[in-house]
Amino acid sequence: MSLDLPELLLLGPGPSPTSPAVRSAQALPLVGHLDPTMLELLDRVQERLRPLFGVDHRLTLPLAGTGSAGMEAMVSNLIEAGDRVVVGVHGVFGQRFAESARRAGADVATVEAEFGTPLDPDAMARTIAAGPTRTVVVVHAETSTGVLTDLAPIAAAARAAGAMFVVDCVTSLGGLELDLQTLGVDAAFSGTQKCLSCPPGLAPVTFSEAAIERAAARRQPAPFYFDLGLLTGYFGSERAYHYTAPVSMIYALAAALEEVHAEGLAARAERHRDVAAALRAGLGPLGLEPLVPVEHATPMLTAIRYPDGVDDRAFRSHLRMVHGIEVGGGLGPLAGRVFRVGLMGHGARRENVLTALAAFGDALQTAGMRPDIGGALAAARQEFT
Ligand SMILES: Cc1ncc(COP(=O)(O)O)c(C=O)c1O
């Protein structure tokens, strides 16, 4: 049976496009999750993930489940009822972490910033110091707004308070250089469908020895599926069954990580910055404006304000139906006010910037605007020279 699915250019907040090598790997015949070839592949995947996080933590692994499973693994293992947890909230994903910690019974203190603006590191430091803080959490690349968090001052404040520092790297992993161990980040989680350009379904996570010790000392054991001790049984040297690992997804991730390794993380990060700069350069002539100033912006996701008179649904539907391009809508208070463009992983290509700008121009013209499409393409091309 043919599924007859459209071939779309995925330029939204994820999933990002996958390469032919990743798609072929996913279609390979299955082996058992405890087969020696699978275990070797797992070793390789773990080895390839560590430098992307910038850690040498032994407990660095692709957890089954999407990025949110990675978040739950953090909460389940590192947060207990009554813990004071400080969460930076300047977008939807900070909100979600705060809610997950609340559901675990934590005493959550949020430090809020308007969607589209960065967290104030002084406000974070003050709130961290204001109580016996056990855990500090921030989102590195806020996909709902495109704001990049400066981790260093928050890491320093967490360290000064003796608190554990947990970072959501769902959108940043594989798209920019991370140096989490040097910064003193104790645990982090990600997803496969953003800058790794793999289908959604795995959550790369990493835990320091201090984090492993905290999990082992819990008053109540973690939920069975996310229990670090049991995960170590499978992903560590023992190789005991914990769950039936999603074999095909691990093939796909292994292939994606080989591509990242072959390119080199520094070159890959540069490619993301290069296309983001070109996209930004092209917006002005179209009459568009990025939500976040460049100094606080993520390279892999750009939220773009709609000019007055352009309807979100009609604009995005035009892109999807006429141009076969997927972009994201705004979330939370930004719904209807911005659209979100992801240039992530395999999708972070110069030709995609030009294709996207031309399509945005066409959609704007359809909405009655007068974009300078030629000017936008020329401005973007200028960035490539
Ligand atoms: C920053 C961030 N955190 C967490 C998540 C949740 O990941 P998932 O949707 O894969 O469960 C996302 C998904 O877009 C994200 O962008």
Ligand as a Chemical Component Dictionary entry (heavy atoms), coordinates in Angstrom:
data_LIG
# 
_chem_comp.id                   LIG 
_chem_comp.type                 NON-POLYMER 
_chem_comp.pdbx_formal_charge   0 
_chem_comp.three_letter_code    LIG 
# 
loop_
_chem_comp_atom.comp_id 
_chem_comp_atom.atom_id 
_chem_comp_atom.alt_atom_id 
_chem_comp_atom.type_symbol 
_chem_comp_atom.charge 
_chem_comp_atom.model_Cartn_x 
_chem_comp_atom.model_Cartn_y 
_chem_comp_atom.model_Cartn_z 
_chem_comp_atom.pdbx_ordinal 
LIG C1 C1 C 0 12.877 23.649 23.461 1  
LIG C2 C2 C 0 11.984 22.437 23.419 2  
LIG N1 N1 N 0 11.847 21.688 24.512 3  
LIG C3 C3 C 0 11.069 20.597 24.535 4  
LIG C4 C4 C 0 10.376 20.208 23.418 5  
LIG C5 C5 C 0 9.505  18.997 23.475 6  
LIG O1 O1 O 0 9.965  18.021 22.577 7  
LIG P1 P1 P 0 8.989  16.977 21.876 8  
LIG O2 O2 O 0 7.956  17.732 21.132 9  
LIG O3 O3 O 0 9.945  16.222 20.969 10 
LIG O4 O4 O 0 8.437  16.108 22.930 11 
LIG C6 C6 C 0 10.461 20.951 22.243 12 
LIG C7 C7 C 0 9.709  20.590 21.026 13 
LIG O5 O5 O 0 9.557  21.352 20.116 14 
LIG C8 C8 C 0 11.306 22.107 22.251 15 
LIG O6 O6 O 0 11.428 22.856 21.156 16 
# 
loop_
_chem_comp_bond.comp_id 
_chem_comp_bond.atom_id_1 
_chem_comp_bond.atom_id_2 
_chem_comp_bond.value_order 
_chem_comp_bond.pdbx_ordinal 
LIG C1 C2 SING 1  
LIG C2 N1 SING 2  
LIG C2 C8 DOUB 3  
LIG N1 C3 DOUB 4  
LIG C3 C4 SING 5  
LIG C4 C5 SING 6  
LIG C4 C6 DOUB 7  
LIG C5 O1 SING 8  
LIG O1 P1 SING 9  
LIG P1 O2 DOUB 10 
LIG P1 O3 SING 11 
LIG P1 O4 SING 12 
LIG C6 C7 SING 13 
LIG C6 C8 SING 14 
LIG C7 O5 DOUB 15 
LIG C8 O6 SING 16 
# 
